[in-house]
Amino acid sequence: MTTAQMHHASHQVYFVAPEGNDAGHGSWDDPWRTIQRAADSLRAGQMVLIRGGVYRERVMPRHSGSAGQPIRYAAFPGEQVIIDGAGIELPAHTPVTPRTPLPGHDWPGAHIGHPRQLGGLFHLEGVAHIEVRGLQVINAGPHRDTAGILVKDCNDIVVVGNVTRNTLSSGIGVWRSHCVKVVDNEVELACNDGGQECITLAGVDDFEVAYNHVHHSGPGSQGGEGIDIKHGSSHGRVHHNHVEYINRLGIYIDAWNTLTRAIEIDQNLVHHNAGDGITVASESGGLLEDVHIHDNIVFSNGYSGFVVGWYGDAEHQPIRGVVVASNCFFDNGRRGLGGGVWIENPDSREIVIRHNHLWRNREFEFAVRSDVPSAAVIFQENDIANHR
């Protein structure tokens, strides 16, 4: 590295350490003490490396990066960085204001509202081009919708390689945002015992949720599905996640009351959850369409492996164009109810179930509720082993 390059790097990378000083320069020899000091200072293209230790603070970045010049928050390589919210009361009420969609991104979910109590211990709101990497975010509360890592009204956000644990609401929650990646995180004891889901994406366009381990959720009395893609989310993929021991269902796609579409769910491992494995629904009457669910392994869940659901009180719950292909569903219904594939939504159409492998599911391999139109569901070349 040349002298000029070294000089440039020294102005791009800053440091935080528990023994630092917020009045310092943020350099290797003179680090800041709090992550929030970095969050107040960093500009596009800059990074903060956080030294190992426990940081008892809420972090709210103030500035955005730019295309090709993100702002990065990262644990120092090989060191454990813990942001601990024990004793920190996150806000009970966040003002809800009408949102103008990001320029060029006027998708249905951009206009949804969000819970008044939505807040995060690491809280990204109204910023863009941010990366959060390698942090442990624990003990977020005390209100129903307080999360570990929260992304709200943002675009171009990467949340990668983090751990969340013991969050009253979501471990990771993303609301009304565009171009978001949630990759290689561990989410444990989320929704303990608040609302939303362990990983929530609501009103998010252009997303990827991949290689996350979501496990051992809270009680599930107010919320708590493993991964939920909902309420106007579109153009995204959920793949290679491991979802286990959740006190509700594993992976949920719910239109709620807004057009939700173009979602791919593939190559996930979903097992030993108290509810269903994978479910699609339209609880409050929004159209869910163009969903492709393929190459997942779904087993030993409490109820059914896959469900086209009829939940909520809406008179019409339209679901169109769902393809379920090349999945393995076995040993589901361990709580005494359910089976392999259950179609219970009479307002569903163009449901294709093909090339799946089903065996040893408790009550049935396939079942369709009597009021679902016969032409609504197509079964093609599925491999069904002997029912036990």
C-alpha positions in Angstrom: 0.0 0.0 0.0 1.3 3.4 -0.9 1.6 6.3 1.5 -1.3 8.0 -0.2 -3.4 4.9 0.1 -2.6 4.5 3.8 -3.5 8.1 4.4 -6.8 7.6 2.5 -7.6 4.4 4.5 -7.0 6.2 7.8 -9.7 8.7 6.9 -12.2 5.9 5.9 -11.9 3.5 8.9 -12.7 4.5 12.5 -12.6 2.5 15.7 -14.8 2.1 18.8 -13.6 0.3 22.0 -15.0 0.0 25.5 -12.0 1.9 26.9 -12.3 4.6 24.3 -13.2 8.3 24.6 -16.0 9.9 22.6 -14.1 13.2 22.6 -11.2 11.4 20.8 -10.5 11.0 17.1 -11.9 7.5 16.5 -8.6 6.3 15.4 -6.8 3.0 16.2 -4.8 4.8 18.9 -7.6 7.0 20.1 -10.9 5.1 19.6 -14.4 6.3 20.5 -16.2 4.7 23.4 -19.7 4.4 22.0 -21.1 3.1 18.8 -23.5 6.0 18.7 -20.6 8.4 18.5 -19.6 6.6 15.3 -23.3 6.7 14.1 -23.3 10.4 14.6 -20.1 10.9 12.6 -19.8 8.5 9.7 -20.3 9.6 6.1 -20.5 7.7 2.8 -17.7 5.3 2.2 -16.6 5.1 5.8 -16.5 2.2 8.2 -16.4 1.7 12.0 -14.7 -1.4 13.4 -16.0 -2.1 16.8 -13.6 -3.8 19.3 -14.8 -6.7 21.5 -16.9 -5.9 24.6 -20.3 -5.1 25.9 -22.0 -1.8 24.8 -25.0 -0.8 26.8 -26.6 1.6 24.4 -29.2 2.2 21.7 -27.7 2.8 18.2 -29.4 5.1 15.7 -27.3 5.9 12.6 -27.9 9.5 11.4 -26.3 9.5 7.9 -26.6 7.6 4.7 -24.0 6.1 2.5 -24.3 6.3 -1.3 -24.3 3.9 -4.2 -20.9 2.1 -4.1 -20.0 4.0 -0.9 -22.0 2.4 1.9 -21.5 3.2 5.6 -20.4 0.0 7.4 -20.8 -1.0 11.0 -18.8 -4.1 11.8 -17.3 -6.1 14.6 -13.5 -6.2 14.6 -12.5 -9.5 13.1 -12.3 -12.3 15.6 -13.8 -10.2 18.5 -17.3 -10.5 20.1 -19.3 -7.3 20.1 -22.4 -7.3 22.2 -25.0 -4.5 22.2 -27.0 -5.2 25.4 -30.3 -3.5 25.9 -30.9 -4.7 29.4 -32.1 -1.7 31.4 -32.7 0.4 28.3 -36.4 1.2 27.7 -36.9 1.5 24.0 -39.6 4.0 22.9 -43.2 2.9 23.5 -44.5 5.1 20.7 -43.1 6.0 17.3 -45.0 8.7 15.5 -46.7 7.4 12.3 -46.5 9.8 9.4 -47.5 9.3 5.8 -44.5 8.2 3.8 -43.5 9.3 0.3 -42.1 6.3 -1.6 -38.5 6.4 -2.5 -38.0 7.9 -5.9 -38.7 5.3 -8.6 -40.0 2.7 -6.1 -43.7 3.1 -5.9 -44.6 -0.5 -4.8 -47.8 -1.4 -2.9 -46.1 -2.0 0.4 -44.5 1.5 0.4 -47.7 3.0 1.7 -48.5 0.6 4.6 -48.6 1.8 8.1 -46.6 0.2 10.9 -47.2 -0.4 14.6 -47.0 2.7 16.8 -44.6 0.9 19.2 -42.1 -0.1 16.5 -38.5 0.5 17.6 -35.2 -1.3 17.6 -32.1 -1.5 19.8 -30.0 -1.1 16.6 -32.5 1.2 14.8 -32.1 2.2 11.1 -34.8 4.7 9.9 -34.9 6.9 6.8 -31.3 6.1 5.8 -29.8 4.3 2.8 -26.7 2.3 1.8 -25.9 0.9 5.3 -24.3 -2.4 6.2 -24.5 -4.0 9.7 -22.1 -6.9 10.1 -21.1 -9.3 12.9 -22.8 -7.8 15.9 -24.6 -9.4 18.8 -27.8 -7.5 19.7 -29.5 -8.8 22.9 -32.2 -8.0 25.4 -34.4 -5.6 23.5 -37.6 -4.4 25.1 -39.8 -3.7 27.0 -42.8 -2.9 24.7 -44.7 -5.2 22.4 -43.0 -4.2 19.1 -39.5 -3.4 20.2 -37.0 -5.4 18.1 -33.3 -6.2 18.1 -32.3 -4.8 14.7 -35.0 -2.7 13.0 -35.0 -1.3 9.5 -37.7 1.2 8.7 -38.3 3.4 5.6 -34.8 2.7 4.2 -33.2 1.5 1.0 -30.1 -0.5 0.1 -29.5 -2.1 3.5 -27.4 -5.2 4.3 -27.8 -7.0 7.6 -25.3 -9.9 7.6 -23.6 -12.2 10.1 -25.3 -10.8 13.2 -26.8 -12.6 16.3 -30.0 -11.4 18.0 -31.2 -12.9 21.3 -34.0 -12.3 23.7 -35.9 -9.6 21.9 -39.5 -8.8 22.9 -40.5 -8.5 19.3 -38.6 -9.4 16.1 -34.9 -10.3 16.2 -34.7 -8.5 12.8 -37.6 -6.4 11.5 -37.7 -4.6 8.1 -40.6 -2.3 7.3 -41.5 -0.2 4.2 -38.1 -0.5 2.7 -36.4 -1.2 -0.7 -33.4 -3.4 -1.7 -32.7 -5.2 1.6 -30.5 -8.3 2.3 -30.8 -10.3 5.6 -28.2 -12.9 5.3 -26.3 -15.4 7.6 -27.8 -14.1 10.9 -28.8 -16.1 13.9 -32.1 -15.2 15.6 -32.8 -16.9 18.9 -35.5 -16.2 21.5 -37.3 -13.6 19.4 -40.9 -12.5 20.1 -40.4 -13.1 23.8 -43.3 -12.3 24.4 -44.2 -9.5 22.0 -45.8 -9.1 18.5 -44.6 -9.5 14.9 -42.3 -12.4 13.9 -38.7 -13.6 14.5 -37.7 -12.2 11.1 -40.3 -9.8 9.7 -40.4 -8.2 6.3 -43.4 -6.0 5.8 -43.9 -3.7 2.8 -40.4 -4.5 1.4 -39.6 -4.6 -2.3 -36.5 -6.3 -3.8 -35.3 -8.4 -0.9 -33.2 -11.5 0.0 -33.5 -13.5 3.2 -30.9 -16.3 3.1 -28.7 -18.6 5.2 -30.3 -17.4 8.5 -30.7 -19.7 11.5 -34.0 -18.9 13.3 -34.7 -21.0 16.3 -36.2 -21.4 19.8 -38.6 -18.5 19.7 -40.5 -17.1 22.7 -44.0 -18.3 23.8 -45.8 -17.1 20.7 -48.9 -15.8 22.5 -48.9 -12.5 20.7 -46.7 -13.2 17.6 -43.7 -15.3 16.8 -43.7 -17.1 13.4 -40.2 -17.9 12.2 -39.8 -15.9 9.0 -42.7 -13.7 7.8 -42.9 -12.0 4.4 -46.0 -9.9 4.5 -48.2 -6.9 3.9 -47.1 -5.7 0.4 -43.7 -7.3 0.2 -42.7 -8.2 -3.4 -39.9 -9.3 -5.7 -37.8 -11.3 -3.2 -36.4 -14.6 -2.3 -36.2 -16.6 0.9 -33.7 -19.4 0.6 -31.3 -21.7 2.5 -32.7 -20.7 5.9 -32.9 -23.1 8.9 -36.0 -22.6 10.9 -36.6 -24.8 13.9 -38.3 -25.0 17.3 -40.5 -22.0 16.7 -43.6 -21.8 18.9 -45.7 -21.0 15.9 -45.3 -21.9 12.2 -42.0 -21.8 10.4 -42.2 -19.7 7.2 -45.2 -17.5 6.5 -46.2 -15.5 3.4 -49.3 -13.3 4.2 -50.7 -10.5 2.0 -52.7 -9.1 4.9 -54.7 -6.3 3.1 -52.2 -5.3 0.3 -51.1 -6.8 -3.0 -48.2 -9.1 -2.2 -46.4 -10.8 -5.1 -43.4 -12.3 -6.9 -41.9 -14.3 -4.0 -39.7 -17.4 -4.2 -39.2 -19.7 -1.2 -36.6 -22.4 -1.8 -34.0 -24.7 -0.3 -35.0 -24.0 3.3 -34.9 -26.5 6.2 -38.1 -26.2 8.3 -38.7 -28.6 11.2 -39.9 -29.2 14.7 -42.0 -26.0 14.8 -45.2 -26.0 16.9 -47.5 -25.0 14.0 -47.3 -25.6 10.2 -44.0 -25.7 8.3 -44.8 -23.2 5.4 -48.0 -21.3 5.0 -49.4 -18.8 2.5 -52.4 -16.6 3.4 -54.3 -13.4 2.9 -55.6 -12.7 6.3 -57.3 -9.3 5.6 -58.1 -9.7 2.0 -55.1 -8.5 0.1 -54.2 -10.4 -3.1 -51.3 -12.8 -2.8 -50.0 -13.9 -6.2 -47.1 -15.4 -8.0 -45.4 -17.4 -5.2 -43.0 -20.3 -6.0 -42.2 -22.7 -3.2 -39.7 -25.3 -4.2 -36.9 -27.7 -3.0 -37.6 -27.2 0.7 -37.3 -29.9 3.3 -40.2 -29.7 5.8 -40.6 -32.2 8.5 -41.7 -33.0 12.1 -43.9 -29.9 12.5 -46.9 -29.7 14.8 -49.5 -29.4 12.1 -49.2 -29.6 8.3 -46.1 -29.3 6.1 -47.6 -26.8 3.7 -50.9 -24.9 3.9 -52.9 -22.6 1.7 -54.6 -20.9 4.7 -57.9 -19.3 5.5 -57.2 -17.2 8.5 -58.6 -13.9 9.8 -62.1 -12.5 9.3 -62.0 -11.1 5.8 -64.9 -12.3 3.6 -62.6 -12.7 0.6 -58.9 -13.9 0.9 -57.7 -14.2 -2.6 -54.6 -16.2 -3.4 -53.5 -16.8 -7.1 -50.7 -18.5 -8.8 -48.9 -20.5 -6.1 -46.6 -23.3 -7.4 -45.4 -25.9 -4.8 -42.8 -28.1 -6.5 -40.0 -30.6 -5.6 -40.4 -30.3 -1.9 -40.1 -33.0 0.8 -42.9 -33.1 3.4 -42.7 -35.8 6.0 -43.6 -36.7 9.6 -45.7 -33.6 10.0 -48.8 -33.5 12.3 -46.8 -34.4 15.4 -49.4 -32.6 17.6 -52.1 -34.9 16.5 -53.5 -32.7 13.7 -52.4 -32.0 10.2 -50.5 -33.8 7.5 -48.5 -33.1 4.3 -50.3 -30.5 2.2 -53.6 -28.9 3.3 -55.6 -26.6 1.0 -58.3 -24.8 3.0 -58.8 -21.5 1.2 -61.9 -21.5 -0.9 -60.9 -18.2 -2.5 -57.6 -19.7 -3.9 -57.0 -20.3 -7.6 -54.2 -21.6 -9.8 -52.6 -23.7 -7.0 -50.2 -26.2 -8.5 -48.8 -29.0 -6.4 -46.2 -31.1 -8.4 -43.2 -33.4 -8.1 -43.3 -33.3 -4.3 -42.3 -36.2 -2.0 -44.7 -36.9 0.8 -44.5 -39.7 3.4 -45.4 -40.5 7.0 -47.5 -37.4 7.5 -50.0 -38.0 10.3 -53.6 -37.6 9.1 -53.1 -37.2 5.3 -50.6 -36.6 2.6 -52.9 -34.3 0.6 -56.2 -32.8 1.8 -58.5 -30.2 0.3 -61.4 -28.5 2.1 -64.8 -29.4 0.6 -65.7 -25.9 -0.5 -62.4 -25.3 -2.4 -63.4 -25.4 -6.2 -62.1 -28.6 -7.8 -60.5 -26.6 -10.6 -58.5 -24.4 -8.2 -55.9 -27.0 -7.4 -53.8 -29.1 -9.8 -51.9 -32.1 -8.5 -49.1 -33.4 -10.8 -46.8 -36.4 -10.4 -46.3 -36.2 -6.7 -44.5 -39.1 -5.0 -46.6 -40.4 -2.1 -45.3 -43.2 0.2 -47.5 -45.4 2.2 -49.5 -43.5 4.7 -48.8 -44.6 8.3 
